[in-house]
């Protein structure tokens, strides 16, 4: 996944940096909230149930802080395939969520932070590197 950002107009919310649409942001926040409620780890079955609830439009929340939803009960609907393709898979590939193949559990992860620090170090290394010669004819 590619993250493009403008450091002069950086949003306050990580979800707005990572996801393109409001709906993706809302679904990702709900997923992370649900995982936090379960102490940061859920089973594959629980993830599937969450995706199915979204797909069937049965997920209802009053925890959204965005306008015009603040303080209202909102029914959230999101296609199951798109959930896996556009929400969960990118979060796994960026290191926001880990999947343990043996335990068959998803867990919250700090690997995104570590990778972003590594990217920053790559840039510092490039800044210190000697320039290569360009022959002009």
GUMAR-416158 format. One line per 2 residues: their letters; for each residue x, y, z of C-alpha. Coordinates in Angstrom, 2 decimals. Example, Ala and Ser with C-alpha at 12.3 -4.5 7.8 and 13.67 -1.06 7.14 Angstrom:
2
AS> 12.30,-4.50,7.80 | 13.67,-1.06,7.14
This chain:
137
XX> 0.00,0.00,0.00 | 1.20,3.49,-0.78
XX> 0.75,6.30,1.72 | 0.97,9.78,0.26
XX> 0.92,12.71,2.63 | 1.65,16.40,2.72
XX> 3.54,17.34,5.87 | 2.01,20.82,5.76
XX> -1.55,19.50,5.91 | -1.03,16.39,8.00
XX> -4.28,15.14,9.52 | -4.48,14.60,13.27
XX> -5.78,11.06,12.78 | -3.69,8.07,11.61
XX> -6.72,6.63,9.87 | -6.96,9.70,7.63
XX> -3.33,9.25,6.64 | -3.79,5.58,5.76
XX> -7.28,5.34,4.24 | -8.77,7.17,1.27
XX> -12.48,7.37,2.14 | -14.57,8.29,5.19
XX> -16.27,4.91,5.06 | -12.91,3.09,5.18
XX> -11.85,5.27,8.10 | -15.03,4.49,10.04
XX> -14.75,0.73,9.42 | -11.05,0.66,10.36
XX> -11.76,2.59,13.59 | -14.56,0.17,14.48
XX> -12.26,-2.80,13.86 | -9.49,-1.39,16.05
XX> -12.00,-0.46,18.78 | -13.43,-3.98,18.74
XX> -9.94,-5.46,18.96 | -9.02,-3.14,21.86
XX> -12.15,-4.27,23.71 | -10.89,-7.84,23.33
XX> -7.48,-6.94,24.79 | -5.89,-6.39,21.38
XX> -6.39,-9.88,20.01 | -9.26,-11.65,18.23
XX> -9.67,-15.03,16.60 | -10.12,-15.65,12.90
XX> -13.73,-16.59,13.64 | -14.35,-13.28,15.44
XX> -12.85,-11.39,12.48 | -15.08,-13.28,10.08
XX> -18.12,-12.54,12.27 | -17.22,-8.82,12.29
XX> -16.88,-8.82,8.47 | -20.19,-10.67,8.08
XX> -21.98,-8.24,10.43 | -20.65,-5.38,8.31
XX> -21.65,-7.09,5.07 | -25.20,-7.73,6.28
XX> -25.54,-4.20,7.69 | -26.13,-5.54,11.20
XX> -23.32,-3.64,12.90 | -24.76,-0.74,14.89
XX> -22.67,1.75,16.87 | -23.12,5.01,18.74
XX> -19.39,5.53,19.25 | -18.65,7.55,16.11
XX> -17.22,10.99,16.84 | -17.44,12.30,13.28
XX> -20.20,14.68,12.28 | -23.06,14.09,11.43
XX> -22.92,10.77,13.35 | -21.79,12.07,16.77
XX> -24.08,10.79,19.53 | -26.39,8.91,17.15
XX> -26.91,5.21,16.61 | -25.58,4.40,13.16
XX> -25.95,1.19,11.17 | -22.68,0.44,9.36
XX> -22.62,-1.54,6.13 | -19.50,-2.53,4.19
XX> -18.93,-5.26,1.61 | -17.13,-8.27,3.12
XX> -14.70,-8.73,0.22 | -13.86,-5.04,0.22
XX> -13.33,-5.19,3.98 | -10.66,-7.84,3.55
XX> -9.12,-6.22,0.44 | -9.22,-2.54,1.42
XX> -9.14,-2.54,5.22 | -7.70,-5.69,6.79
XX> -5.07,-6.65,4.19 | -3.51,-3.15,4.06
XX> -3.50,-2.97,7.87 | -1.69,-6.31,7.99
XX> 0.82,-5.37,5.29 | 1.65,-2.05,6.98
XX> 2.14,-3.67,10.38 | -0.91,-2.25,12.15
XX> -2.33,-5.74,12.68 | -0.50,-9.08,12.91
XX> -1.90,-12.49,12.07 | -0.57,-15.54,13.94
XX> -0.86,-18.48,11.57 | -0.56,-21.06,14.36
XX> -2.96,-19.56,16.89 | -5.20,-18.21,14.09
XX> -5.52,-14.86,15.82 | -5.27,-11.24,14.75
XX> -3.54,-8.84,17.13 | -2.78,-5.14,17.26
XX> 0.85,-4.39,16.43 | 3.38,-1.57,16.71
XX> 5.29,-2.70,13.60 | 3.98,0.27,11.58
XX> 5.80,2.62,13.94 | 9.03,0.62,13.65
XX> 8.84,0.59,9.85 | 8.23,4.34,9.66
XX> 11.27,4.93,11.88 | 13.27,2.69,9.54
XX> 12.08,4.71,6.53 | 13.20,7.90,8.30
XX> 16.62,6.35,8.88 | 16.84,5.47,5.17
XX> 16.32,9.15,4.38 | 18.98,10.25,6.88
XX> 21.40,7.76,5.30 | 20.65,9.20,1.85
XX> 21.21,12.76,3.09 | 24.67,11.81,4.37
XX> 25.69,9.85,1.26 | 28.27,11.39,-1.06
XX> 26.79,12.55,-4.34 | 27.66,10.53,-7.40
XX> 29.36,12.15,-10.36 | 27.37,13.24,-13.35
XX> 29.33,13.66,-16.56 | 28.11,16.48,-18.69
X> 28.89,16.47,-22.38
